[in-house]
């Protein structure tokens, strides 16, 4: 059959062979920001498994931007080489290598999930965290430092410098992380941004840092390569960032030349109330796409081939991004193609197992 999920998607100079993307997923397996063989095998196996786009986990633009001490980073040139190797392999599998650049803000300096996801102090290998305002994610933890103008300029500069390294490393898609309660999202939401200067208060002020980061990234990112922004479409909390603001921001980002909105949700406050269920975030991608005309990516409890097919065929989104389902099944693309009776090219090393 003609599967829409397995139809190509052209974005600027890049053509994705299908609409299956691997979401950025932290592996908590780096040392001093450096990628290693775990990342090569993790990302490479999803490329040989048939996904069209492989987006590397949230990659920190500075040491203090990491979520955990084991996060990947691109704050120094020495970190580029291993990533080049990984990207060469992804490209060899006819997939596109992408990266998500991030700053964790007040949610930084925590241990890996299997070590409790606990806030680390400096004696435990942690560091001082920063945020728009001196308000912690949890009320019982040490408050972050509210960024001053110099600190804000450093964040912008760090995104710019990291983007230069992204280009050198051979990535073909760049995503800016403005979701899940990390620094840019912290500026967007009135629940975490209590500032009274030009970075706080009104919608225009709260989106200012995100727009300045986009400008900084665009100053180094080739104009013919796709630029994505991931947002949390709603905070799932009263008085927080909401869907209408997400649509308004997406319109502005489209005008600025952003190509796709990766529409997730939540992560900003511990008292959020998320109604989990299959496709629970797809309506955000659909609404943003319909009301702005920008390309969108759908995420969130999408686990089956027919479910993903219906999202694309129904015009609800242009890409479907898989996270946990791709951890369970690295060969997602191959499996889904069989289920949807789509004709695709398998890695020649695996052809004898073709279903």
C-alpha positions in Angstrom: 0.0 0.0 0.0 1.0 3.7 -0.3 2.0 4.6 3.2 2.1 8.3 4.1 4.4 7.5 7.1 6.9 6.2 4.6 6.6 9.1 2.1 9.6 11.4 1.9 9.7 14.8 3.5 11.8 17.6 1.9 12.8 20.4 4.3 15.1 23.0 2.6 18.0 21.0 1.1 17.4 17.8 3.2 15.1 15.0 2.2 14.0 12.6 4.9 13.2 9.2 3.4 10.2 8.8 5.7 8.3 10.6 8.5 9.8 8.5 11.4 12.1 10.5 13.6 13.9 9.4 16.7 13.4 11.9 19.5 16.3 13.2 21.5 16.6 11.0 24.6 19.2 11.5 27.3 21.5 8.5 27.8 23.3 9.8 30.9 26.4 8.0 29.5 28.9 10.8 28.6 32.1 11.8 30.5 32.9 15.6 30.5 30.4 16.0 27.6 32.2 13.5 25.3 30.2 11.0 23.2 31.5 7.4 23.3 30.7 4.0 21.8 27.4 3.8 23.7 26.2 6.8 21.7 27.6 5.4 18.5 25.7 2.1 18.9 22.5 3.7 20.4 22.1 6.3 17.6 23.6 4.1 14.9 21.3 1.2 15.5 18.2 3.4 15.1 19.6 4.6 11.8 20.1 1.0 10.5 16.7 0.3 12.0 15.0 2.4 9.4 14.2 5.8 10.9 14.6 8.8 8.6 15.8 11.3 11.1 17.9 10.5 14.2 18.1 13.4 16.7 20.8 13.2 19.3 19.9 13.8 22.9 19.8 17.2 24.6 23.4 18.4 24.1 24.6 21.0 26.5 25.9 24.4 25.2 28.0 24.8 28.4 29.0 22.6 31.4 26.4 24.3 33.6 23.8 23.7 30.9 23.8 19.9 31.4 21.0 18.2 33.2 23.4 15.7 34.7 27.2 15.4 34.8 26.8 12.5 32.3 25.1 14.6 29.6 26.6 15.2 26.2 28.0 18.6 25.4 29.4 20.7 22.6 31.1 23.5 24.5 34.6 22.6 23.3 36.2 21.6 20.0 37.5 18.3 21.3 34.0 17.0 21.7 33.4 17.2 17.9 35.4 14.2 16.7 33.4 11.3 18.1 30.2 13.0 17.0 31.6 13.2 13.4 32.1 9.4 13.5 28.6 8.8 14.7 27.1 11.1 12.0 29.1 9.4 9.2 27.6 6.1 10.2 24.0 7.6 10.4 24.5 9.1 6.9 25.8 5.7 5.6 22.4 4.2 6.5 20.6 6.8 4.4 19.3 8.5 7.5 19.7 12.2 8.6 21.7 13.1 11.7 20.2 15.8 13.9 21.1 17.3 17.3 19.2 19.1 20.0 21.0 22.0 21.7 19.9 22.7 25.2 20.4 24.5 28.5 18.8 22.9 31.5 18.6 26.1 33.6 17.2 25.3 37.1 16.7 21.6 36.3 20.4 21.2 35.9 22.9 19.5 38.3 20.9 16.3 39.0 22.0 12.6 39.1 21.1 10.1 36.4 17.6 8.6 36.8 19.0 5.3 38.0 20.8 7.2 40.8 17.6 8.8 41.9 17.4 12.0 39.8 18.6 13.9 42.9 19.9 17.5 43.0 23.7 17.4 43.3 25.7 19.8 45.4 29.3 20.7 44.4 30.8 18.0 46.7 28.8 15.5 44.7 29.9 16.8 41.3 27.1 19.3 40.9 27.2 23.0 40.3 25.3 26.3 40.8 22.2 26.4 38.6 20.7 29.5 36.8 17.2 30.5 35.8 15.2 33.6 34.9 14.2 34.0 38.6 15.5 32.5 41.8 12.8 29.9 42.1 13.6 26.2 42.3 11.8 23.4 40.6 11.2 21.9 44.0 10.5 24.2 46.9 12.9 22.2 49.2 15.9 22.6 47.0 18.5 25.4 46.8 17.2 28.2 44.6 19.0 28.9 41.3 20.7 32.2 40.6 18.6 34.6 38.6 20.5 35.4 35.4 21.7 39.0 35.0 22.2 40.6 31.6 25.8 39.3 31.4 24.5 35.8 32.2 21.8 36.0 29.5 24.4 37.2 27.0 26.6 34.2 27.9 23.7 31.8 27.3 23.1 33.3 23.8 26.8 33.3 23.0 27.1 29.6 24.2 24.3 28.6 21.8 26.0 30.4 19.0 29.4 28.8 19.7 27.8 25.3 20.0 26.1 25.8 16.6 29.4 26.4 15.0 30.6 23.0 16.3 27.3 21.4 15.3 28.1 22.4 11.7 31.7 21.0 12.0 30.4 17.8 13.4 28.2 17.1 10.3 24.7 17.4 11.7 22.1 18.2 9.1 19.2 19.1 11.4 19.4 21.3 14.5 16.7 21.5 17.1 16.7 24.2 19.8 15.2 22.8 23.1 12.6 25.2 24.4 10.5 22.6 26.2 10.2 20.3 29.3 11.0 23.0 31.9 14.5 23.7 30.7 16.0 27.2 30.5 14.2 28.7 27.5 10.9 27.2 28.7 11.6 28.7 32.1 11.7 32.1 30.5 8.5 31.5 28.5 6.3 30.6 31.4 5.0 33.0 34.0 5.1 30.2 36.5 8.9 30.3 36.5 9.6 33.8 35.1 9.0 36.6 37.7 11.3 39.1 36.0 10.4 42.8 35.8 12.9 43.7 33.0 12.6 43.2 29.3 12.8 39.4 29.7 9.8 39.1 31.9 6.1 40.0 32.3 4.5 40.3 28.9 4.3 37.6 26.2 6.7 39.6 24.1 9.2 39.9 26.9 9.0 36.2 27.9 9.7 35.0 24.4 12.6 37.4 23.9 15.4 35.0 25.0 14.1 32.2 22.7 14.0 34.6 19.8 17.5 35.9 20.6 18.8 32.3 20.8 17.2 31.5 17.4 18.9 34.6 15.9 22.3 33.5 17.4 21.9 29.9 16.1 20.9 31.2 12.6 24.0 33.3 12.4 26.1 30.1 12.4 23.6 27.5 11.0 23.6 27.1 7.1 20.5 28.7 5.6 19.8 25.6 3.5 19.6 23.2 6.5 16.5 22.6 8.6 16.0 24.3 12.0 13.5 22.9 14.5 12.3 24.3 17.8 10.9 22.0 20.5 8.3 23.6 22.7 6.0 22.5 25.5 2.7 23.5 24.1 1.2 23.8 27.6 2.4 23.6 31.2 -0.7 21.6 32.2 -0.9 24.0 35.1 -3.1 27.0 35.9 -1.6 30.3 35.0 1.2 28.7 33.0 2.3 28.8 29.4 -0.6 27.7 27.2 -1.6 26.5 23.7 -2.7 29.9 22.5 0.8 31.3 23.4 2.4 28.4 21.6 0.5 29.2 18.4 1.5 32.8 18.7 5.2 31.9 19.3 5.1 29.4 16.4 3.8 32.1 14.0 6.7 34.3 14.9 9.2 31.5 14.7 7.9 30.6 11.2 8.4 34.3 10.1 12.0 34.1 11.5 12.7 31.0 9.3 12.3 28.1 11.7 11.1 25.1 9.7 9.4 22.8 12.2 7.8 23.0 15.7 8.4 19.8 17.7 5.2 20.0 19.8 5.6 18.4 23.3 4.2 19.6 26.6 4.8 19.8 30.3 7.9 19.5 32.4 8.0 23.0 33.9 6.4 22.5 37.4 6.1 19.5 39.7 2.3 20.1 40.2 1.4 19.7 36.5 -1.6 17.4 35.8 -1.0 15.6 32.5 -3.9 13.4 31.1 -1.7 10.6 29.8 -3.0 8.5 27.0 -2.3 7.5 23.4 -1.8 10.6 21.1 -2.3 12.9 24.1 -0.1 15.6 22.6 -1.0 15.2 18.9 -3.7 17.8 19.1 -1.0 20.4 19.8 1.0 19.6 16.7 -2.3 19.6 14.7 -3.5 23.0 16.0 -0.1 24.7 15.5 0.2 23.3 12.0 -3.4 24.3 11.1 -3.2 27.8 12.5 0.3 28.8 11.5 1.1 26.7 8.4 4.5 25.7 9.9 5.6 22.0 9.7 5.1 20.2 13.0 6.2 17.0 14.7 3.9 14.9 16.9 5.1 13.1 20.0 3.8 11.3 23.1 2.6 7.7 23.6 2.7 6.9 19.9 3.6 3.3 19.8 1.9 1.6 16.8 2.4 1.8 13.0 -1.2 2.4 12.2 -1.4 5.2 14.9 1.6 7.0 13.3 0.2 6.4 9.8 -3.1 8.0 10.8 -1.4 11.1 12.2 0.5 11.7 8.9 -2.3 10.7 6.6 -4.8 12.8 8.5 -2.6 15.9 8.1 -2.2 16.3 11.9 1.6 16.6 11.7 4.4 16.2 9.2 6.7 14.0 11.3 6.2 11.5 14.1 8.9 11.4 16.8 9.4 8.3 18.8 11.2 8.1 22.1 10.4 5.1 24.4 9.0 3.0 21.7 12.3 3.3 19.8 14.1 2.3 23.0 12.0 -0.9 23.0 12.5 -1.4 19.3 15.5 0.0 17.6 14.2 -1.4 14.2 11.1 0.7 14.3 11.3 1.7 10.7 11.7 -1.8 9.4 9.0 -3.2 11.7 6.4 -0.4 10.8 7.1 -0.8 7.1 6.2 -4.5 7.3 3.1 -3.7 9.3 2.0 -1.1 6.8 3.1 -3.1 3.8 5.4 -0.3 2.6 8.3 -1.1 0.3 11.5 0.1 1.8 15.2 -0.6 1.4 16.7 -2.7 4.2 20.4 -2.6 5.2 21.9 -5.2 2.9 23.5 -7.0 5.9 19.9 -7.7 7.2 18.1 -8.4 3.9 18.0 -12.2 4.5 15.8 -11.5 7.5 13.4 -9.3 5.6 9.8 -10.1 6.6 
